[in-house]
């Protein structure tokens, strides 16, 4: 597998690629019991290898910048390791958040992978701009999930479905490829 390591150095983002070896008998922790995140991860790793664990990302409910979203992703992976307390090969944290770009909020998904030596590798999806109506609602303090579902009642497009499921964005962020 190849994972792209994202290093945040404001105002620049440096991406480095790291090769990650993977075999069918590995134990992969997932720092979430979300069915959506589990289903996304099992698209690149056999599900029998994934151990989902309900953990807290230790960040705000609605991250509104890339730094907070990244912290939540890393925290999920670390907290899964602490919750599991047994042998594992990798721990995965997945966190979705919003980032303001040109006065419009964008969905961004961060995936962090921690190996058993403690090395942290992080990658992100591209930005998916929110519809202006949804972005404006979030700016006014409305919760993103509520705003996007209200918008879906009027406009039920594939973009809106992606904003709700985030599966495509998480898959893009995973960037895990079998050798």
C-alpha positions as CSV (number, residue, x, y, z in Angstrom):
1,X,0.0,0.0,0.0
2,X,1.0,3.6,-0.5
3,X,0.0,6.3,1.9
4,X,0.6,10.0,1.3
5,X,1.9,11.7,4.4
6,X,0.5,15.2,4.8
7,X,2.6,17.6,6.8
8,X,1.1,20.9,7.7
9,X,3.5,23.8,7.7
10,X,1.4,26.9,7.5
11,X,0.9,28.3,4.9
12,X,2.2,25.3,3.0
13,X,1.2,21.6,2.8
14,X,4.0,19.2,2.1
15,X,3.1,15.7,0.9
16,X,5.5,12.8,1.1
17,X,4.7,9.2,0.0
18,X,5.5,6.3,2.3
19,X,5.2,2.6,1.3
20,X,3.2,0.6,3.8
21,X,3.4,-3.2,3.6
22,X,0.2,-5.1,4.1
23,X,-0.7,-8.8,4.4
24,X,-4.0,-10.7,4.7
25,X,-3.4,-11.6,8.4
26,X,-2.9,-8.1,9.7
27,X,-4.9,-6.6,12.5
28,X,-6.2,-3.1,11.6
29,X,-7.8,-1.0,14.2
30,X,-10.5,1.6,13.2
31,X,-11.0,4.4,15.6
32,X,-14.7,4.5,15.0
33,X,-17.7,2.2,15.2
34,X,-19.4,4.2,12.3
35,X,-20.8,1.8,9.7
36,X,-20.0,4.3,7.0
37,X,-16.3,4.5,8.0
38,X,-16.1,0.7,8.4
39,X,-17.6,0.2,4.9
40,X,-15.2,2.7,3.4
41,X,-12.2,1.1,5.0
42,X,-13.3,-2.4,4.0
43,X,-13.1,-1.4,0.3
44,X,-9.3,-1.4,0.6
45,X,-8.8,-3.8,3.5
46,X,-10.6,-7.2,4.0
47,X,-13.2,-6.7,6.7
48,X,-12.1,-9.6,8.8
49,X,-8.9,-7.7,9.5
50,X,-10.7,-4.6,10.7
51,X,-11.5,-4.1,14.4
52,X,-13.9,-1.1,14.8
53,X,-13.7,0.6,18.2
54,X,-15.9,3.4,19.5
55,X,-13.5,6.2,20.5
56,X,-13.6,9.9,21.0
57,X,-11.7,12.2,18.6
58,X,-11.2,14.7,21.5
59,X,-12.1,17.7,19.3
60,X,-15.1,19.8,18.8
61,X,-18.3,18.2,17.3
62,X,-17.9,20.2,14.1
63,X,-14.3,20.8,13.1
64,X,-14.1,24.0,11.0
65,X,-10.5,23.9,9.9
66,X,-8.0,21.4,8.6
67,X,-5.8,21.5,11.7
68,X,-8.7,20.5,14.0
69,X,-9.9,17.8,11.6
70,X,-6.3,16.4,11.3
71,X,-6.0,16.4,15.1
72,X,-9.3,14.5,15.4
73,X,-8.1,11.9,12.8
74,X,-4.8,11.3,14.7
75,X,-6.6,11.2,18.0
76,X,-9.1,8.5,16.8
77,X,-6.2,6.3,15.7
78,X,-4.3,6.8,19.0
79,X,-7.4,6.3,21.1
80,X,-8.2,3.1,19.2
81,X,-4.7,1.8,20.2
82,X,-5.3,2.7,23.8
83,X,-8.8,1.1,23.8
84,X,-7.6,-2.1,22.1
85,X,-4.6,-2.8,24.4
86,X,-3.4,-5.8,22.4
87,X,-1.3,-6.5,19.3
88,X,-2.2,-4.7,16.1
89,X,-0.4,-3.8,12.9
90,X,-2.0,-0.4,12.1
91,X,-4.6,1.9,13.6
92,X,-6.7,4.1,11.4
93,X,-8.4,7.3,12.3
94,X,-10.9,8.9,9.9
95,X,-12.3,12.4,10.5
96,X,-14.4,14.7,8.3
97,X,-14.4,18.5,8.8
98,X,-15.0,21.7,7.0
99,X,-12.5,24.3,5.8
100,X,-13.3,27.8,4.6
101,X,-12.0,28.5,1.1
102,X,-12.9,31.8,-0.7
103,X,-15.8,32.4,1.7
104,X,-17.4,29.0,1.2
105,X,-17.0,26.0,3.5
106,X,-15.6,22.8,1.9
107,X,-15.9,19.2,3.1
108,X,-12.4,17.7,3.7
109,X,-11.7,14.2,5.0
110,X,-8.5,13.2,6.8
111,X,-7.3,9.7,7.3
112,X,-4.4,8.9,9.8
113,X,-2.6,5.7,10.0
114,X,-0.4,4.7,13.0
115,X,1.9,1.7,12.8
116,X,2.9,-0.4,15.8
117,X,6.1,1.6,16.2
118,X,4.0,4.8,16.6
119,X,4.8,6.3,13.3
120,X,1.9,8.6,12.2
121,X,1.0,9.0,8.5
122,X,-1.8,11.3,7.5
123,X,-3.5,12.1,4.2
124,X,-6.5,14.1,3.1
125,X,-9.1,14.2,0.4
126,X,-9.7,17.0,-2.0
127,X,-12.1,19.8,-1.0
128,X,-15.8,19.4,-1.8
129,X,-17.4,22.8,-1.8
130,X,-20.7,23.0,0.1
131,X,-23.7,24.5,-1.6
132,X,-23.7,28.2,-0.7
133,X,-27.0,27.8,1.3
134,X,-25.4,25.1,3.4
135,X,-22.1,27.0,3.9
136,X,-24.1,30.1,4.9
137,X,-26.1,28.0,7.4
138,X,-22.8,26.7,9.0
139,X,-21.4,30.2,9.1
140,X,-24.5,31.3,11.1
141,X,-23.8,28.5,13.6
142,X,-26.1,25.7,12.3
143,X,-24.8,22.2,12.6
144,X,-23.5,20.9,9.2
145,X,-25.4,17.6,9.3
146,X,-28.7,19.4,9.9
147,X,-28.0,22.0,7.2
148,X,-27.1,19.5,4.5
149,X,-30.1,17.3,5.2
150,X,-32.4,20.3,5.1
151,X,-30.8,21.2,1.8
152,X,-31.2,17.6,0.5
153,X,-35.0,18.0,0.9
154,X,-34.9,20.7,-1.8
155,X,-31.9,19.4,-3.9
156,X,-31.2,15.7,-3.9
157,X,-28.0,15.5,-6.1
158,X,-25.0,13.2,-6.1
159,X,-23.0,16.1,-4.5
160,X,-25.4,16.3,-1.6
161,X,-25.4,12.5,-1.2
162,X,-21.5,12.6,-1.0
163,X,-21.6,15.4,1.5
164,X,-23.8,13.2,3.7
165,X,-22.0,9.9,3.2
166,X,-18.5,11.2,2.7
167,X,-17.5,7.8,1.4
168,X,-15.9,9.1,-1.8
169,X,-13.9,11.7,0.1
170,X,-12.7,9.2,2.7
171,X,-11.7,6.7,-0.1
172,X,-9.8,9.5,-1.8
173,X,-8.1,10.3,1.5
174,X,-7.2,6.7,2.1
175,X,-5.1,6.4,-1.0
176,X,-4.2,2.9,0.0
177,X,-3.3,0.7,-2.8
178,X,-2.4,-3.0,-2.6
179,X,1.1,-3.8,-3.9
